[in-house]
Amino acid sequence: DVKVTQSSRYLVKRTGEKVFLECVQDMDHENMFWYRQDPGLGLRLIYFSYDVKMKEKGDIPEGYSVSREKKERFSLILESASTNQTSMYLCASSFFRQGKINEQFFGPGTRLTVL
Amino acid sequence: GNSVTQMEGPVTLSEEAFLTINCTYTATGYPSLFWYVQYPGEGLQLLLKATKADDKGSNKGFEATYRKETTSFHLEKGSVQVSDSAVYFCALFSGGYNKLIFGAGTRLAVHP
């Protein structure tokens, strides 16, 4: 069965802390994505990766960085957490097959609160 | 740029009522269109998709037709159940690497 797992369901951090959110997929997918979900705004893409050590900025990359050292793992890093980064963070993955629309599979999300 | 607009929620219905959730899009070319569903406490799941004009996507009793002339992809179900209570997201595929653009989401609450 397809599976995307995220390291925590709930996380509480303090302003200025460095925060790591981990995502692991077991489907050998090339693409991995990090979104944040906020009420009234839907999902917005932060970063994505199409291969190991490769990354591309999404629509709202400011204040975030990512790391992909292994194909199955994609980490989102908040270098210095701020209260406006309180949100639900969703990881997703998909194959990349040229000329095809490849379904994205989502993890359960991490609800991060920054105090 | 590309964008997706959904009707605001919440939508509250009684069991067995007819459901419509409106979705319109702005995009260059002919994007592929999707509906995702998020049940409480879970991530998003693909509900249905359509890849070209006049295609109809369907799954679990839900349907949506890709209407190029009105740039719409409205979600419908003839008879909703309590178990359909969830947040529904309309999305379009934009560009390479399977990047998706999502609407704001519409919360559906179905009461017995």
HADDOCK unambig.tbl for C-alpha pairs under 7 A between the chains (distance, minus, plus):
assign (segid A and resid 40 and name CA) (segid B and resid 104 and name CA) 5.10 0.50 0.50
assign (segid A and resid 41 and name CA) (segid B and resid 104 and name CA) 4.62 0.50 0.50
assign (segid A and resid 42 and name CA) (segid B and resid 102 and name CA) 6.06 0.50 0.50
assign (segid A and resid 42 and name CA) (segid B and resid 103 and name CA) 5.52 0.50 0.50
assign (segid A and resid 42 and name CA) (segid B and resid 104 and name CA) 3.67 0.50 0.50
assign (segid A and resid 42 and name CA) (segid B and resid 105 and name CA) 5.53 0.50 0.50
assign (segid A and resid 43 and name CA) (segid B and resid 102 and name CA) 5.81 0.50 0.50
assign (segid A and resid 50 and name CA) (segid B and resid 97 and name CA) 6.85 0.50 0.50
assign (segid A and resid 96 and name CA) (segid B and resid 97 and name CA) 6.51 0.50 0.50
assign (segid A and resid 101 and name CA) (segid B and resid 98 and name CA) 6.72 0.50 0.50
assign (segid A and resid 102 and name CA) (segid B and resid 98 and name CA) 6.56 0.50 0.50
assign (segid A and resid 105 and name CA) (segid B and resid 45 and name CA) 6.88 0.50 0.50
assign (segid A and resid 106 and name CA) (segid B and resid 43 and name CA) 5.44 0.50 0.50
assign (segid A and resid 106 and name CA) (segid B and resid 44 and name CA) 5.61 0.50 0.50
assign (segid A and resid 106 and name CA) (segid B and resid 45 and name CA) 6.89 0.50 0.50
assign (segid A and resid 107 and name CA) (segid B and resid 43 and name CA) 5.26 0.50 0.50
assign (segid A and resid 108 and name CA) (segid B and resid 42 and name CA) 4.68 0.50 0.50
assign (segid A and resid 108 and name CA) (segid B and resid 43 and name CA) 4.02 0.50 0.50
assign (segid A and resid 109 and name CA) (segid B and resid 43 and name CA) 5.96 0.50 0.50
